[in-house]
Amino acid sequence: MSSSLDILASSPEKTKETAAALGALLEAGDYLCLHGELGAGKTTFVQGLAEGLGVEDEYITSPSFALVNQYAGRLTLYHIDLYRLRGPEDMDGIGFAEYPGTGVAAVEWPERAGDSLPGERLDIFIEYDGEKQRRLVFRASGERYEALLEELCNSRPR
């Protein structure tokens, strides 16, 4: 089974609001894959997730060079950026299989992970739709993520 949700965010602030609403619903072990071109707003989305998870760190940045940034909140947020990896053969070197553990994983450039990604997850596609506007397409794989999308649909800001 699979379900999806399509949201038009008119500004970076609206992208963050939607992500914060999602972050407030996340549970330990949740796995999010963020897809989008460079500059599409993946890190902006993660900033909103962090807010929804109660992360107090004001400096949520892309972990392009560190590969993984960890933030403490209601649940630990693991912000993982696979952009610099060549492909799945590099996954073992970063301990990828250990995430998210008792936290939440938000993975940028998940296509670089190949088959290392869990089958059950929430894929989020961030697409340009104008200079500041973004289309956020959520695709759930698995019962947990289908329920999460339904909750998000009922709780997100309008």
N, C-alpha and C positions, 0 to 999 in steps of 0.2 A: 504494500500500500504506500501511496505517496500523496501528499497534498502540498499546495503552495498558496502563497499570499503575495500580492503585488501592491506596493505602497509608493506613492509619489511624494518625495520629500522636497519641499520648495526652497530649502536653504540648508546650510550645514547645521544650523541649530535644530531644524526639524529632523535631520538625520540623527543627531545626538538624542533628541527626545524619544524617537522611535527605539533607538538602541537602549536607552535608559529603561524604557518600559519593558523591553525584553530582558535586560539584566536583572530587573527586580523579580522576574519569574524563574530565573535559572536555578538549577539544583546541582549538587555535587556530581561530577562525572559528565556533565554536559559538554558537548563537542560541537563547535561552530567552525565552519569553513567559509572564509571570506574571499570572494572572487571579484576581480575588477582590475582595470588598467591602472598603471601608475597614476597617482593623483586623483583617482576616482572617489576616494573618501573612506578607504578601509580603516585607516588609523582614526579618523574622525568618528567612525562607527564604534571602534573599540573604546574611545574616550567616553562615549555614551554608555556603553556596556559597563565600564568601570564605575560610572556614576550610579547606575542602577544596582550595582553590587556593593555600593557603599565604600568604594575605594576613596581614600582621602588624598592620595598623591595627586598633585595638580599637574604633574609633568608626564602624561601618558604619551610616549613617543614610539615611533616605529622601531622595532628591534632588528632592523636590517643588518647591523654589524654585530650585535650581541646574539642574534638568532632567537633568544627567548628573554622577555622581560616578565618579571613576576611582581604582582601587586596584591597587597593584603586588603581584604574587605570582608564582607559577610562570608564570602567564599574567596579563596585565592584565585586570581585571574592570571592565567598564563597566556601571554600575548606572544605568539610564535610567528616568525617571518621566515619563510623558506625561499625567498627570492634569490639569495646567493648560492643556493644548493644546485648542483648539476642535475640531480634527479634522485630517485629512490635509493640508489646505492649509498648516498650520503646520510641517510636517515639514522642508521645505528649510531653514528658518531655523536649525535646530539641527544641521545636518550629519548627519542620521539615516542616510543611505545609506553613510556612512563607517564605521559600526560593524558588526561588531566588529573588523574588520581582523585583526591577529595576536593579538587577545585574545578575550575571551568577552563577549557582551552578555546582560544580564538586564534585560528590559523590563517595567516595571509599566504597567498600563492600555494594553496593546497594541492594543486595539480602536480607540483614537483614531488609530492610524496607518493604518487602512484598508488599501489595496492596497500600501502601502509596506513591509509585512512580507515577508520572504522566504518562499517556498512551503515550503522545507525548514527545519524548526525543531522544537523541543520546546515544546509548550504545557503549562503546569502550572497546574491549577485548584486553588485553596486554598479549601476550603469549611468553614464552621462546622459542627461536629458535637458540640455541647456547649460549655461555658464555655471549657475549655482544649484540648479535643480538636479536631483538624482532619483532614479527609479531603483527601488529596493525590492528585489524578488527573493522571497524565502521559499525554499523547497525542503520539506521534511522527509526524512527517510527513517521509518520506524515509529512505533506507537507513541513513545515518549515525545518525539518531536512533532508528531501530528497534534497531540494534546497541547504541547507548548504553543504551536501556531494558533490553535483555537483560543487559548488563553490570551495570547498577544492581541489577536483580533478583537477580543472583548474588552481589553484593558488599555490599549494604546491611546495616546492623545489624538484628537481629531483636528 
